[in-house]
Amino acid sequence: MKGLIDVYNMGELEKSTRAKIIIKLGEAINHNYGANITEPVVYELVTNLEPDNPLLKDKGFRARAGVEAAHEDGSETINISNQSETIVRPCKG
């Protein structure tokens, strides 16, 4: 997962390039662990880098990332489950 953050912080690359790398790296990590564990992180990072990326509109990806429908103010809720608790926080999309 640290690799996702490292790519996000690579200011030398264009934002769209970093977003593409983060998506591919997330897929590779998921494949390695046999589970969709990176979606919430990938969603947030790509949202910040490239808000118009088509992946962010994909219903299947959004469901795996724990993104609920947008609220009236334009914010979204991301649910991140951690064994015994669920963290719900608003995030601007």
Biopython code that builds the backbone (N, CA, C, O; Angstrom):
import numpy as np
from Bio.PDB.StructureBuilder import StructureBuilder

atoms = [
    (1, "MET", "N", (0.814, -1.188, 0.000)),
    (1, "MET", "CA", (0.000, 0.000, 0.000)),
    (1, "MET", "C", (0.865, 1.263, 0.000)),
    (1, "MET", "O", (0.475, 2.287, -0.559)),
    (2, "LYS", "N", (2.016, 1.185, 0.616)),
    (2, "LYS", "CA", (2.904, 2.347, 0.639)),
    (2, "LYS", "C", (3.244, 2.793, -0.779)),
    (2, "LYS", "O", (3.428, 3.983, -1.035)),
    (3, "GLY", "N", (3.326, 1.836, -1.693)),
    (3, "GLY", "CA", (3.622, 2.166, -3.087)),
    (3, "GLY", "C", (2.580, 3.082, -3.697)),
    (3, "GLY", "O", (2.918, 3.939, -4.513)),
    (4, "LEU", "N", (1.318, 2.918, -3.318)),
    (4, "LEU", "CA", (0.255, 3.786, -3.825)),
    (4, "LEU", "C", (0.494, 5.234, -3.397)),
    (4, "LEU", "O", (0.351, 6.163, -4.192)),
    (5, "ILE", "N", (0.857, 5.407, -2.134)),
    (5, "ILE", "CA", (1.128, 6.753, -1.613)),
    (5, "ILE", "C", (2.386, 7.330, -2.251)),
    (5, "ILE", "O", (2.437, 8.519, -2.566)),
    (6, "ASP", "N", (3.390, 6.497, -2.439)),
    (6, "ASP", "CA", (4.618, 6.964, -3.080)),
    (6, "ASP", "C", (4.341, 7.491, -4.483)),
    (6, "ASP", "O", (4.860, 8.540, -4.866)),
    (7, "VAL", "N", (3.531, 6.774, -5.247)),
    (7, "VAL", "CA", (3.194, 7.225, -6.603)),
    (7, "VAL", "C", (2.396, 8.524, -6.529)),
    (7, "VAL", "O", (2.632, 9.439, -7.318)),
    (8, "TYR", "N", (1.461, 8.613, -5.596)),
    (8, "TYR", "CA", (0.648, 9.820, -5.436)),
    (8, "TYR", "C", (1.536, 11.042, -5.198)),
    (8, "TYR", "O", (1.247, 12.131, -5.692)),
    (9, "ASN", "N", (2.606, 10.858, -4.447)),
    (9, "ASN", "CA", (3.496, 11.973, -4.092)),
    (9, "ASN", "C", (4.557, 12.286, -5.139)),
    (9, "ASN", "O", (5.348, 13.207, -4.937)),
    (10, "MET", "N", (4.604, 11.560, -6.243)),
    (10, "MET", "CA", (5.599, 11.796, -7.298)),
    (10, "MET", "C", (5.226, 13.032, -8.116)),
    (10, "MET", "O", (4.599, 12.927, -9.170)),
    (11, "GLY", "N", (5.611, 14.179, -7.625)),
    (11, "GLY", "CA", (5.272, 15.437, -8.293)),
    (11, "GLY", "C", (5.902, 15.599, -9.669)),
    (11, "GLY", "O", (5.487, 16.467, -10.437)),
    (12, "GLU", "N", (6.889, 14.785, -9.990)),
    (12, "GLU", "CA", (7.557, 14.889, -11.286)),
    (12, "GLU", "C", (6.667, 14.393, -12.430)),
    (12, "GLU", "O", (6.893, 14.740, -13.589)),
    (13, "LEU", "N", (5.658, 13.583, -12.105)),
    (13, "LEU", "CA", (4.775, 13.016, -13.123)),
    (13, "LEU", "C", (3.474, 13.805, -13.196)),
    (13, "LEU", "O", (3.034, 14.390, -12.206)),
    (14, "GLU", "N", (2.867, 13.814, -14.370)),
    (14, "GLU", "CA", (1.562, 14.445, -14.543)),
    (14, "GLU", "C", (0.531, 13.740, -13.658)),
    (14, "GLU", "O", (0.667, 12.553, -13.359)),
    (15, "LYS", "N", (-0.489, 14.471, -13.249)),
    (15, "LYS", "CA", (-1.524, 13.890, -12.395)),
    (15, "LYS", "C", (-2.212, 12.706, -13.066)),
    (15, "LYS", "O", (-2.483, 11.693, -12.421)),
    (16, "SER", "N", (-2.494, 12.834, -14.361)),
    (16, "SER", "CA", (-3.183, 11.742, -15.059)),
    (16, "SER", "C", (-2.315, 10.485, -15.120)),
    (16, "SER", "O", (-2.828, 9.369, -15.035)),
    (17, "THR", "N", (-1.009, 10.663, -15.266)),
    (17, "THR", "CA", (-0.084, 9.527, -15.286)),
    (17, "THR", "C", (-0.058, 8.851, -13.925)),
    (17, "THR", "O", (-0.095, 7.624, -13.833)),
    (18, "ARG", "N", (0.006, 9.656, -12.866)),
    (18, "ARG", "CA", (-0.001, 9.089, -11.515)),
    (18, "ARG", "C", (-1.298, 8.336, -11.246)),
    (18, "ARG", "O", (-1.279, 7.272, -10.628)),
    (19, "ALA", "N", (-2.419, 8.879, -11.703)),
    (19, "ALA", "CA", (-3.709, 8.208, -11.501)),
    (19, "ALA", "C", (-3.717, 6.844, -12.189)),
    (19, "ALA", "O", (-4.175, 5.860, -11.609)),
    (20, "LYS", "N", (-3.212, 6.780, -13.418)),
    (20, "LYS", "CA", (-3.166, 5.508, -14.151)),
    (20, "LYS", "C", (-2.283, 4.493, -13.434)),
    (20, "LYS", "O", (-2.637, 3.318, -13.328)),
    (21, "ILE", "N", (-1.149, 4.946, -12.950)),
    (21, "ILE", "CA", (-0.231, 4.045, -12.241)),
    (21, "ILE", "C", (-0.875, 3.551, -10.948)),
    (21, "ILE", "O", (-0.766, 2.370, -10.619)),
    (22, "ILE", "N", (-1.539, 4.432, -10.217)),
    (22, "ILE", "CA", (-2.186, 4.052, -8.960)),
    (22, "ILE", "C", (-3.254, 2.992, -9.215)),
    (22, "ILE", "O", (-3.376, 2.035, -8.449)),
    (23, "ILE", "N", (-4.025, 3.158, -10.284)),
    (23, "ILE", "CA", (-5.063, 2.179, -10.618)),
    (23, "ILE", "C", (-4.434, 0.820, -10.921)),
    (23, "ILE", "O", (-4.883, -0.205, -10.408)),
    (24, "LYS", "N", (-3.396, 0.816, -11.756)),
    (24, "LYS", "CA", (-2.739, -0.449, -12.120)),
    (24, "LYS", "C", (-2.049, -1.086, -10.919)),
    (24, "LYS", "O", (-2.120, -2.302, -10.738)),
    (25, "LEU", "N", (-1.387, -0.281, -10.102)),
    (25, "LEU", "CA", (-0.712, -0.800, -8.918)),
    (25, "LEU", "C", (-1.729, -1.370, -7.927)),
    (25, "LEU", "O", (-1.488, -2.408, -7.312)),
    (26, "GLY", "N", (-2.855, -0.694, -7.778)),
    (26, "GLY", "CA", (-3.925, -1.202, -6.918)),
    (26, "GLY", "C", (-4.424, -2.558, -7.396)),
    (26, "GLY", "O", (-4.645, -3.465, -6.593)),
    (27, "GLU", "N", (-4.600, -2.694, -8.715)),
    (27, "GLU", "CA", (-5.025, -3.980, -9.284)),
    (27, "GLU", "C", (-3.997, -5.071, -9.006)),
    (27, "GLU", "O", (-4.353, -6.205, -8.683)),
    (28, "ALA", "N", (-2.713, -4.719, -9.134)),
    (28, "ALA", "CA", (-1.644, -5.699, -8.888)),
    (28, "ALA", "C", (-1.623, -6.128, -7.417)),
    (28, "ALA", "O", (-1.450, -7.309, -7.114)),
    (29, "ILE", "N", (-1.799, -5.174, -6.518)),
    (29, "ILE", "CA", (-1.824, -5.497, -5.082)),
    (29, "ILE", "C", (-3.024, -6.400, -4.779)),
    (29, "ILE", "O", (-2.903, -7.387, -4.053)),
    (30, "ASN", "N", (-4.175, -6.051, -5.342)),
    (30, "ASN", "CA", (-5.374, -6.875, -5.132)),
    (30, "ASN", "C", (-5.141, -8.296, -5.632)),
    (30, "ASN", "O", (-5.497, -9.266, -4.963)),
    (31, "HIS", "N", (-4.546, -8.407, -6.803)),
    (31, "HIS", "CA", (-4.269, -9.727, -7.382)),
    (31, "HIS", "C", (-3.318, -10.517, -6.484)),
    (31, "HIS", "O", (-3.509, -11.712, -6.259)),
    (32, "ASN", "N", (-2.298, -9.836, -5.980)),
    (32, "ASN", "CA", (-1.311, -10.483, -5.121)),
    (32, "ASN", "C", (-1.954, -11.055, -3.855)),
    (32, "ASN", "O", (-1.597, -12.149, -3.417)),
    (33, "TYR", "N", (-2.897, -10.319, -3.268)),
    (33, "TYR", "CA", (-3.536, -10.751, -2.028)),
    (33, "TYR", "C", (-4.830, -11.524, -2.256)),
    (33, "TYR", "O", (-5.407, -12.065, -1.312)),
    (34, "GLY", "N", (-5.285, -11.578, -3.497)),
    (34, "GLY", "CA", (-6.509, -12.306, -3.805)),
    (34, "GLY", "C", (-7.755, -11.677, -3.208)),
    (34, "GLY", "O", (-8.732, -12.372, -2.929)),
    (35, "ALA", "N", (-7.728, -10.354, -3.010)),
    (35, "ALA", "CA", (-8.872, -9.643, -2.434)),
    (35, "ALA", "C", (-8.844, -8.197, -2.897)),
    (35, "ALA", "O", (-7.787, -7.661, -3.231)),
    (36, "ASN", "N", (-10.001, -7.579, -2.913)),
    (36, "ASN", "CA", (-10.099, -6.172, -3.301)),
    (36, "ASN", "C", (-9.847, -5.288, -2.083)),
    (36, "ASN", "O", (-10.787, -4.760, -1.488)),
    (37, "ILE", "N", (-8.590, -5.130, -1.719)),
    (37, "ILE", "CA", (-8.262, -4.400, -0.493)),
    (37, "ILE", "C", (-7.840, -2.955, -0.734)),
    (37, "ILE", "O", (-7.787, -2.172, 0.215)),
    (38, "THR", "N", (-7.540, -2.580, -1.970)),
    (38, "THR", "CA", (-7.005, -1.243, -2.219)),
    (38, "THR", "C", (-8.042, -0.232, -2.698)),
    (38, "THR", "O", (-7.740, 0.958, -2.784)),
    (39, "GLU", "N", (-9.252, -0.676, -3.010)),
    (39, "GLU", "CA", (-10.223, 0.216, -3.632)),
    (39, "GLU", "C", (-10.481, 1.523, -2.881)),
    (39, "GLU", "O", (-10.502, 2.575, -3.521)),
    (40, "PRO", "N", (-10.678, 1.515, -1.553)),
    (40, "PRO", "CA", (-10.909, 2.794, -0.873)),
    (40, "PRO", "C", (-9.745, 3.777, -1.032)),
    (40, "PRO", "O", (-9.956, 4.974, -1.230)),
    (41, "VAL", "N", (-8.528, 3.266, -0.944)),
    (41, "VAL", "CA", (-7.352, 4.124, -1.081)),
    (41, "VAL", "C", (-7.220, 4.613, -2.521)),
    (41, "VAL", "O", (-6.994, 5.799, -2.760)),
    (42, "VAL", "N", (-7.359, 3.700, -3.474)),
    (42, "VAL", "CA", (-7.276, 4.070, -4.893)),
    (42, "VAL", "C", (-8.343, 5.114, -5.217)),
    (42, "VAL", "O", (-8.064, 6.087, -5.917)),
    (43, "TYR", "N", (-9.559, 4.918, -4.713)),
    (43, "TYR", "CA", (-10.643, 5.857, -4.976)),
    (43, "TYR", "C", (-10.270, 7.260, -4.507)),
    (43, "TYR", "O", (-10.412, 8.225, -5.258)),
    (44, "GLU", "N", (-9.800, 7.376, -3.287)),
    (44, "GLU", "CA", (-9.461, 8.698, -2.748)),
    (44, "GLU", "C", (-8.300, 9.344, -3.496)),
    (44, "GLU", "O", (-8.350, 10.531, -3.818)),
    (45, "LEU", "N", (-7.257, 8.569, -3.771)),
    (45, "LEU", "CA", (-6.091, 9.137, -4.447)),
    (45, "LEU", "C", (-6.431, 9.586, -5.865)),
    (45, "LEU", "O", (-6.047, 10.678, -6.282)),
    (46, "VAL", "N", (-7.148, 8.745, -6.600)),
    (46, "VAL", "CA", (-7.515, 9.095, -7.977)),
    (46, "VAL", "C", (-8.493, 10.270, -7.988)),
    (46, "VAL", "O", (-8.429, 11.118, -8.879)),
    (47, "THR", "N", (-9.395, 10.328, -7.008)),
    (47, "THR", "CA", (-10.326, 11.455, -6.915)),
    (47, "THR", "C", (-9.568, 12.769, -6.775)),
    (47, "THR", "O", (-9.944, 13.773, -7.379)),
    (48, "ASN", "N", (-8.511, 12.764, -5.988)),
    (48, "ASN", "CA", (-7.715, 13.979, -5.804)),
    (48, "ASN", "C", (-6.887, 14.339, -7.027)),
    (48, "ASN", "O", (-6.691, 15.517, -7.323)),
    (49, "LEU", "N", (-6.405, 13.336, -7.734)),
    (49, "LEU", "CA", (-5.542, 13.587, -8.887)),
    (49, "LEU", "C", (-6.315, 13.869, -10.171)),
    (49, "LEU", "O", (-5.970, 14.772, -10.933)),
    (50, "GLU", "N", (-7.354, 13.091, -10.396)),
    (50, "GLU", "CA", (-8.073, 13.153, -11.670)),
    (50, "GLU", "C", (-9.568, 12.907, -11.432)),
    (50, "GLU", "O", (-10.061, 11.811, -11.696)),
    (51, "PRO", "N", (-10.289, 13.915, -10.939)),
    (51, "PRO", "CA", (-11.693, 13.737, -10.558)),
    (51, "PRO", "C", (-12.609, 13.272, -11.688)),
    (51, "PRO", "O", (-13.689, 12.747, -11.418)),
    (52, "ASP", "N", (-12.209, 13.449, -12.931)),
    (52, "ASP", "CA", (-13.039, 13.036, -14.066)),
    (52, "ASP", "C", (-12.685, 11.645, -14.584)),
    (52, "ASP", "O", (-13.197, 11.234, -15.625)),
    (53, "ASN", "N", (-11.825, 10.915, -13.884)),
    (53, "ASN", "CA", (-11.433, 9.584, -14.336)),
    (53, "ASN", "C", (-12.663, 8.681, -14.404)),
    (53, "ASN", "O", (-13.423, 8.613, -13.438)),
    (54, "PRO", "N", (-12.878, 7.984, -15.530)),
    (54, "PRO", "CA", (-14.060, 7.135, -15.695)),
    (54, "PRO", "C", (-14.204, 6.047, -14.623)),
    (54, "PRO", "O", (-15.322, 5.638, -14.313)),
    (55, "LEU", "N", (-13.105, 5.583, -14.062)),
    (55, "LEU", "CA", (-13.172, 4.541, -13.032)),
    (55, "LEU", "C", (-13.998, 5.007, -11.839)),
    (55, "LEU", "O", (-14.674, 4.201, -11.200)),
    (56, "LEU", "N", (-13.949, 6.293, -11.540)),
    (56, "LEU", "CA", (-14.653, 6.828, -10.379)),
    (56, "LEU", "C", (-16.167, 6.792, -10.546)),
    (56, "LEU", "O", (-16.906, 6.917, -9.569)),
    (57, "LYS", "N", (-16.624, 6.621, -11.769)),
    (57, "LYS", "CA", (-18.060, 6.540, -12.040)),
    (57, "LYS", "C", (-18.547, 5.093, -12.171)),
    (57, "LYS", "O", (-19.750, 4.844, -12.247)),
    (58, "ASP", "N", (-17.616, 4.153, -12.195)),
    (58, "ASP", "CA", (-17.954, 2.739, -12.341)),
    (58, "ASP", "C", (-18.654, 2.243, -11.076)),
    (58, "ASP", "O", (-18.078, 2.278, -9.988)),
    (59, "LYS", "N", (-19.900, 1.782, -11.223)),
    (59, "LYS", "CA", (-20.694, 1.370, -10.059)),
    (59, "LYS", "C", (-20.063, 0.206, -9.305)),
    (59, "LYS", "O", (-20.095, 0.179, -8.075)),
    (60, "GLY", "N", (-19.494, -0.746, -10.018)),
    (60, "GLY", "CA", (-18.851, -1.882, -9.367)),
    (60, "GLY", "C", (-17.650, -1.458, -8.542)),
    (60, "GLY", "O", (-17.480, -1.899, -7.405)),
    (61, "PHE", "N", (-16.815, -0.595, -9.120)),
    (61, "PHE", "CA", (-15.646, -0.099, -8.396)),
    (61, "PHE", "C", (-16.081, 0.720, -7.187)),
    (61, "PHE", "O", (-15.525, 0.573, -6.099)),
    (62, "ARG", "N", (-17.075, 1.582, -7.381)),
    (62, "ARG", "CA", (-17.557, 2.411, -6.273)),
    (62, "ARG", "C", (-18.092, 1.548, -5.134)),
    (62, "ARG", "O", (-17.869, 1.853, -3.962)),
    (63, "ALA", "N", (-18.796, 0.473, -5.477)),
    (63, "ALA", "CA", (-19.321, -0.424, -4.446)),
    (63, "ALA", "C", (-18.179, -1.101, -3.691)),
    (63, "ALA", "O", (-18.218, -1.203, -2.465)),
    (64, "ARG", "N", (-17.156, -1.568, -4.427)),
    (64, "ARG", "CA", (-16.015, -2.221, -3.771)),
    (64, "ARG", "C", (-15.228, -1.234, -2.917)),
    (64, "ARG", "O", (-14.620, -1.620, -1.918)),
    (65, "ALA", "N", (-15.237, 0.051, -3.310)),
    (65, "ALA", "CA", (-14.523, 1.081, -2.553)),
    (65, "ALA", "C", (-15.329, 1.546, -1.342)),
    (65, "ALA", "O", (-14.814, 2.263, -0.485)),
    (66, "GLY", "N", (-16.596, 1.133, -1.276)),
    (66, "GLY", "CA", (-17.435, 1.531, -0.149)),
    (66, "GLY", "C", (-18.021, 2.916, -0.303)),
    (66, "GLY", "O", (-18.397, 3.540, 0.689)),
    (67, "VAL", "N", (-18.107, 3.414, -1.535)),
    (67, "VAL", "CA", (-18.631, 4.758, -1.776)),
    (67, "VAL", "C", (-20.141, 4.679, -1.910)),
    (67, "VAL", "O", (-20.673, 3.909, -2.710)),
    (68, "GLU", "N", (-20.813, 5.482, -1.118)),
    (68, "GLU", "CA", (-22.264, 5.548, -1.186)),
    (68, "GLU", "C", (-22.676, 6.678, -2.119)),
    (68, "GLU", "O", (-21.830, 7.431, -2.603)),
    (69, "ALA", "N", (-23.942, 6.790, -2.364)),
    (69, "ALA", "CA", (-24.465, 7.829, -3.252)),
    (69, "ALA", "C", (-24.084, 9.213, -2.737)),
    (69, "ALA", "O", (-23.887, 9.421, -1.539)),
    (70, "ALA", "N", (-23.990, 10.128, -3.651)),
    (70, "ALA", "CA", (-23.639, 11.504, -3.301)),
    (70, "ALA", "C", (-24.744, 12.145, -2.463)),
    (70, "ALA", "O", (-25.925, 11.840, -2.630)),
    (71, "HIS", "N", (-24.345, 13.023, -1.573)),
    (71, "HIS", "CA", (-25.284, 13.770, -0.744)),
    (71, "HIS", "C", (-25.677, 15.055, -1.469)),
    (71, "HIS", "O", (-25.094, 15.398, -2.497)),
    (72, "GLU", "N", (-26.649, 15.751, -0.937)),
    (72, "GLU", "CA", (-27.127, 16.979, -1.567)),
    (72, "GLU", "C", (-26.030, 18.020, -1.722)),
    (72, "GLU", "O", (-26.032, 18.779, -2.691)),
    (73, "ASP", "N", (-25.095, 18.066, -0.781)),
    (73, "ASP", "CA", (-24.030, 19.075, -0.843)),
    (73, "ASP", "C", (-22.889, 18.676, -1.776)),
    (73, "ASP", "O", (-21.895, 19.395, -1.880)),
    (74, "GLY", "N", (-23.026, 17.528, -2.458)),
    (74, "GLY", "CA", (-21.995, 17.087, -3.399)),
    (74, "GLY", "C", (-20.945, 16.191, -2.772)),
    (74, "GLY", "O", (-20.109, 15.633, -3.482)),
    (75, "SER", "N", (-20.971, 16.042, -1.447)),
    (75, "SER", "CA", (-20.005, 15.160, -0.793)),
    (75, "SER", "C", (-20.478, 13.716, -0.913)),
    (75, "SER", "O", (-21.637, 13.454, -1.233)),
    (76, "GLU", "N", (-19.575, 12.797, -0.654)),
    (76, "GLU", "CA", (-19.893, 11.379, -0.675)),
    (76, "GLU", "C", (-19.449, 10.778, 0.640)),
    (76, "GLU", "O", (-18.637, 11.367, 1.354)),
    (77, "THR", "N", (-19.971, 9.617, 0.965)),
    (77, "THR", "CA", (-19.569, 8.913, 2.173)),
    (77, "THR", "C", (-18.807, 7.670, 1.771)),
    (77, "THR", "O", (-19.263, 6.899, 0.927)),
    (78, "ILE", "N", (-17.646, 7.473, 2.373)),
    (78, "ILE", "CA", (-16.848, 6.271, 2.135)),
    (78, "ILE", "C", (-16.856, 5.459, 3.411)),
    (78, "ILE", "O", (-16.471, 5.951, 4.472)),
    (79, "ASN", "N", (-17.296, 4.210, 3.310)),
    (79, "ASN", "CA", (-17.295, 3.297, 4.456)),
    (79, "ASN", "C", (-16.072, 2.402, 4.354)),
    (79, "ASN", "O", (-15.901, 1.681, 3.370)),
    (80, "ILE", "N", (-15.236, 2.448, 5.355)),
    (80, "ILE", "CA", (-14.042, 1.610, 5.390)),
    (80, "ILE", "C", (-14.170, 0.698, 6.605)),
    (80, "ILE", "O", (-14.075, 1.160, 7.741)),
    (81, "SER", "N", (-14.384, -0.587, 6.372)),
    (81, "SER", "CA", (-14.548, -1.528, 7.484)),
    (81, "SER", "C", (-13.184, -2.013, 7.962)),
    (81, "SER", "O", (-12.294, -2.310, 7.165)),
    (82, "ASN", "N", (-13.047, -2.083, 9.252)),
    (82, "ASN", "CA", (-11.809, -2.543, 9.872)),
    (82, "ASN", "C", (-12.172, -3.568, 10.941)),
    (82, "ASN", "O", (-12.291, -3.215, 12.114)),
    (83, "GLN", "N", (-12.344, -4.787, 10.568)),
    (83, "GLN", "CA", (-12.679, -5.916, 11.430)),
    (83, "GLN", "C", (-13.813, -5.614, 12.407)),
    (83, "GLN", "O", (-14.898, -6.179, 12.265)),
    (84, "SER", "N", (-13.599, -4.748, 13.390)),
    (84, "SER", "CA", (-14.615, -4.544, 14.416)),
    (84, "SER", "C", (-15.339, -3.203, 14.319)),
    (84, "SER", "O", (-16.261, -2.949, 15.094)),
    (85, "GLU", "N", (-14.942, -2.350, 13.393)),
    (85, "GLU", "CA", (-15.585, -1.057, 13.314)),
    (85, "GLU", "C", (-15.714, -0.588, 11.867)),
    (85, "GLU", "O", (-14.973, -1.027, 10.988)),
    (86, "THR", "N", (-16.640, 0.284, 11.646)),
    (86, "THR", "CA", (-16.801, 0.902, 10.330)),
    (86, "THR", "C", (-16.574, 2.386, 10.489)),
    (86, "THR", "O", (-17.196, 3.026, 11.337)),
    (87, "ILE", "N", (-15.695, 2.934, 9.687)),
    (87, "ILE", "CA", (-15.389, 4.362, 9.708)),
    (87, "ILE", "C", (-16.182, 5.003, 8.581)),
    (87, "ILE", "O", (-16.037, 4.624, 7.418)),
    (88, "VAL", "N", (-17.008, 5.959, 8.920)),
    (88, "VAL", "CA", (-17.773, 6.665, 7.889)),
    (88, "VAL", "C", (-17.365, 8.114, 7.957)),
    (88, "VAL", "O", (-17.478, 8.753, 9.003)),
    (89, "ARG", "N", (-16.889, 8.635, 6.837)),
    (89, "ARG", "CA", (-16.465, 10.028, 6.816)),
    (89, "ARG", "C", (-16.852, 10.643, 5.487)),
    (89, "ARG", "O", (-16.803, 9.978, 4.452)),
    (90, "PRO", "N", (-17.233, 11.901, 5.511)),
    (90, "PRO", "CA", (-17.570, 12.564, 4.248)),
    (90, "PRO", "C", (-16.307, 12.894, 3.468)),
    (90, "PRO", "O", (-15.265, 13.189, 4.054)),
    (91, "CYS", "N", (-16.404, 12.845, 2.165)),
    (91, "CYS", "CA", (-15.277, 13.250, 1.341)),
    (91, "CYS", "C", (-15.806, 13.959, 0.123)),
    (91, "CYS", "O", (-16.790, 13.527, -0.476)),
    (92, "LYS", "N", (-15.169, 15.032, -0.245)),
    (92, "LYS", "CA", (-15.578, 15.785, -1.433)),
    (92, "LYS", "C", (-15.109, 15.041, -2.659)),
    (92, "LYS", "O", (-13.959, 14.605, -2.717)),
    (93, "GLY", "N", (-15.971, 14.888, -3.634)),
    (93, "GLY", "CA", (-15.628, 14.163, -4.842)),
    (93, "GLY", "C", (-15.646, 14.990, -6.069)),
    (93, "GLY", "O", (-15.372, 14.485, -7.158)),
]
sb = StructureBuilder()
sb.init_structure("model")
sb.init_model(0)
sb.init_chain("A")
sb.init_seg("    ")
for serial, (resi, resn, name, xyz) in enumerate(atoms, 1):
    if name == "N":
        sb.init_residue(resn, " ", resi, " ")
    sb.init_atom(name, np.array(xyz, "f"), 0.0, 1.0, " ", f" {name:<3s}", serial, name[0])
structure = sb.get_structure()
